[in-house]
Structures are given as C-alpha cells and as structure tokens.
Amino acid sequence: MGLLTPSASAERISRWRWIWILPRLAFILFVGGVALLLWMSDRADKEERRATLISDILWLEQNLRFHLARNEELLGRIDLAHTTSAKAFESFSRTLFGFESGLRQLIWLDADGQILRAHPAITDLGIADDTMEASPSRQSFRLAKSLGKPVYSPAYPFFNNDWQFEVHVPVSREGRVVGVAVGVYRIREILGDSVPWWLAERYRISIVGDSGKVLGTRSKIESAVTEEGYQVDFDPPGWGLTIHAVPYHAPRPLASVLLSASLVILAMVVLWSLWILRRHVLRRQTVEEQLQREHAFRKAMEDSLDTGMRARSLDGEIIYVNPAFCRMVGWSAAELIGRRPPMPYWADDHLDETRAIHDQVLAGDGPGEGFELKFKRRSGEIIDVLIHEAPLIDAQGRHSGWMGSMVDITERKHADERARQQQDRLQSTARLVAMGEMASSIAHELNQPLAAISSYCTGAANLLRNQTPAAEVLPAMDKAVEQAHRAGKVIRRIYSLARPGEHPFERVHLAEHVDAALALMDSEIRQKGIRILLELSPQAVVDGDPVLLEQVLFNLLRNAIESMSDTASDQRQIAIALTCADDYASLTVADRGCGIDASVAMQLFDPLFTTKPEGMGMGLAICRSVVENHRGRLSFEANPEGGTIFHVLLPLAPQ
C-alpha cells in the first residue's frame, strides 16, 4: 500500500471532520426542536388558564350581582308588621340571613332616619349618631329616600380591620316612603358565602378598594401565587370596588412533564454518549505512555526513599516491600514477598512482643501514633525501628491490607542515651555551682547580722570598761543575741531556699515587714538624710517565709540607699508603695539614685555580677530566687524622675 498524497490526506481529514460535525449539528437541531415544542406547549397552557380565569371571575361577578339584587328585592318587601314587633323583626332578619346572602345585620329606619329596629344590636356609630349628618351612611339614607331605589354606601372599616358596606332600600306604602331597610354586608362574610370552594382552591379572590387596599380575601389553600391576575368592577355596590383574582401556581400536567423530561434526558444521553466516545478514543492513545511514565516515576521514588515500606494482606502475608526496607533488614524482596509470620527479621528475644503488636495491627487495634520494635538484620545485628501502620485501600475503596512505614532509629536512641548521660553530668556540675553560690549567699547575708553583733559587743565591752552598771549593758547584749539568732535564721532559710519545698509557709503581713526592714536601716537612713514616702495597704497578706521576704525588702532598701550616695541631699528620697489588685500584692521601691545602665540591665540578676567594687553580686540574685520561690515576679524599670523603680509582685493569700 502506497503512502497517501497530501491532497488525499487532506480529503480524509476533511471527511472525518464532517463525521464529527454531523452528530453535533443533529443534536443542536434536536435540542432546538424540543425547546420550541416545550415553549409552544407552555404558551398554550397559559392562554387556556387565562381564558378559564376570565370565565370564572365573570361568573363570580354575576353570582354576586344576583345575590345583591335578590337581597334588595327581599328588603324592599319587608312587612311593616315585622318592624312593629322586636320578636317579629328578629325572626325576619334570621330568615333573611339564612340565605347565605352575605348580610350580617338588618336595620329599620323610619322616614326621618331614626333607628327603630336593629338585629343584631347597633355597633356602628355612623348610623346610630344623629349628629353625624355628613357620614356616608346618612348620605346614602337621604339619597335612597329621595331616589326611591336602593343605594349602596362606601365601604368603611369595622372591628379587627374588617370592612363592611350598607345597602339602603326605601320601603313605600301608598306612594310615600314609610321607612328604609338597611342591610349591612361584611366583605369577608360575603366572600365566604358567595365564593364556592372549588373557585377558592384555584384562585385567591380579593375585594380591593379604590386606593388599592385589600378589603377582604377568600382562599382555601396556602400556596404561592403567580404574578398574573384579573379584576372586574364590583358594581353594585360600586364606589371604586373591584373583584381581583390571582391564580395559584398550578403544576404542569404529569404527562407533559414526563414527556419533556424524557426528551431532555434523551438529548443529554446522546450528548453524553458522544462525549464519552470521543474522550475514550483520545485517552486510549495516551494510556500506555502514561502507564510507562507513572511506572518509571514510582520506581524512582521508591528507590530514593530512606524509609522502609512494607505492605501486608489482611491475613499478614507480605505483598510488597521497597528497596529501603530490604536494605534495612538485609533480605531481598523475592525472599520476603509471600512470607507469613513469623518473619525472618523478627528479633528472637522479642518474638512474643512482636507477635502481639502484629496481631493488634491486623485486628485494627494497633497504636495510632506509631510504635517501636526490635528487628534483626540478616547479619544478626539488632536494630530499633519506629513503625507507623495505615489501612491499605484498593481502587474499589475496600480495605485490603495494611501499609507500614519504618524508620531505623538505632542511632537516634544511642544519641539520646549519650545526651542523657551528658545531662546527668551537667546536673552534677550545676549542683556544685549551686553549692558555691549558696556559700557566697551565706557570706553575703551574714555580713549584716555579724557586723551588728560586732558593734553591739564592742559597745557593751566599752560600757563595762567604764564600769557602767550591768542594767545599761544588757540591752546591747540582748541586741547582739537577737542578731546572732537572725544570722542563724538566715543560714537555715538560705539552705532551705536551695531545696524548694522543705520550708513551711505562713501568713505574712507585708506592711509589718516593710516597717521592720526600715527599722533595721533607720540609723543609715537618718545619717544620709533620706526621706521615706510610705503608702502601705494593710490588706497585702501573702503566704510565704517572713524572714526571706524581709530579707528581700532589706536588700532592695539597701540598694536604693547606696544608689543615692552621689545624689544631692535635697533630692534623696525613697518612695515605697504597697497595693493590692487582681489577687496580687504589688510592692514598688522607687529611688532617685544613679539608675541602671542599659549595658548591665540584662545581667543585673545574674549571680556574682556586681557593679560595686566591694559587692559580691548576690543580693539581687537572692531576691529574685526568693520571689520566684513564692510564685512571684521581680522586675525593674527606670524612674521618670531619675533613679530606678523595683517591682515585686506576689500572689495574695486566699481568704
């Protein structure tokens, strides 16, 4: 067979193009014909419903006219004997109401318009009040009397937003008007009496006033209405009243709906078939190529993974392993696929544990966050692996097995063990450093009581040398003993501070201990001419160690005093404020000293850090440890007036 010439090839392509175009063109024409048929059918239905609506409303209007004309005739034939007796008038009224004529009240007026009889009782002031000569009722009465024929009044509102109108029928005897029979119609009642049920099920019938206000409605069902409607004049009674009918939304006939749906479905099936056929032809040409690419991509991805992958069937048989898993355990894929428990890579010393986990996974009760197991390499080496199992779902969405991913964590566990050992060594070193800090703390805190003991003892010795009576020496010795006790308490408290939880807390009134700390510094405060401003709240009560908290106050006061050594004497001031808010006691100590340089602010609370030539750098470190041990916070900020403000925040004791 020879090769196709360019012209023959073009002719063949053109022929295939027409083969694809013809079904599409036929489908478009078919859909257009169906749409035209449906449109014409719908239009014919609408015209038929419109003609039926007009016919029904005209019939209703004639029916209402008939009822009104009959009532006029009956009212004009009222016997005067019926008007002289209340019982006879009531009997005549009930007989008239029984005709389902829409009448709800009958009134007999004499020739002067005075009400002689009424059934039921008069409730409308427009008729009952003789002073309302301009009312529609009075005007209708005078017009009916002068014309000698029935006259209808305009509609007017009644109770509960109901509307009614009247018909005034003059009654003549021997050529003169002897009275007027007034029939009162309620619009809702006349619609209820005159509109049959079958008409109310088709339409919503309303009587509308000249201003467009709906005065009454008659309907049998609650349903959506269409926008189209029809109305005719309601005359009598006239006065701009119209009968308005709006048809309910009627479903299309079932046969028409089924036919239309069948045509649409058939068209969609034809289009879908063409589309599926074309798609199948186009996709079939590339299926093999895609399969080859997907296989090559999947193979490259599996070979590049360091995570071992293993798939098992529901009964535990291995159906897939990737190269990383084979490298991990030392067996090839051919040796592992098809194997059932026990597996060759299970560690001999952990067979029971491995089998239990294996059974849990197959039962669907395996650990959701992964688990660790011991595996054995082919060489006999034991390794630790971290395994995550997930259900294996096939193309039909059925659970066909379990897919597990495995990571060798042997080196990680060895690293964790080395880190744990290193941490133990670091903790030992930290304990040694803490012992050194404790020794420095003890030396720092004992400096004050020991200096006080030395001063008191020296003063007592001088008094004794001068042969001062013992009674004058005893106070100095008592104070020395008191400072010695204080030094012992400092040692015990600092030791307990290094071992949290071993010292009992008690209720501490911070205001009292602020006063005690000021008393200890009283001589130095007076010597340096420092003013103390106090604002202490007696409600500041916390649970804590009174000695340690007083030591914190003492250290903060001492630092404040020392910071003002170069401050002018008239500017030396310490403001101490103790307040309570939000379940916390807040203590602030504000001085006007040299302040804290930004370069040392970050190291201010570090142990052994100091800016004083003679300092040990432990005061603020101890203060912070004490405050944090009491679940509080110690901080500082620059004083806007110069100097530094230290803040101590402690939780209040529960009431």
FENLINWO-V48989 format. One record per helix or strand of 2 or more residues. SS is the DSSP state (a for helix, b for strand). FROM is the first residue (numbers start at 1). LEN is the number of residues. If there is no record, write none. Layout:
BEGIN
ss->[SS & SS]
from->[FROM & FROM]
len->[LEN & LEN]
END
This chain:
BEGIN
ss->[a & a & a & b & b & a & a & b & b & a & b & b & a & a & b & b & b & b & a & a & b & b & a & a & a & b & b & b & a & a & b & a & a & b & b & a & a & b & b & a & a & b & b]
from->[6 & 80 & 86 & 103 & 115 & 125 & 136 & 151 & 156 & 159 & 163 & 176 & 187 & 197 & 203 & 214 & 230 & 242 & 254 & 287 & 308 & 318 & 323 & 333 & 348 & 371 & 382 & 399 & 410 & 470 & 506 & 510 & 522 & 531 & 541 & 546 & 569 & 573 & 584 & 601 & 619 & 633 & 644]
len->[71 & 5 & 12 & 8 & 5 & 4 & 12 & 2 & 2 & 3 & 11 & 11 & 8 & 6 & 6 & 5 & 4 & 7 & 31 & 18 & 6 & 4 & 7 & 4 & 15 & 6 & 12 & 10 & 56 & 28 & 4 & 11 & 7 & 6 & 4 & 18 & 3 & 9 & 8 & 3 & 11 & 6 & 8]
END
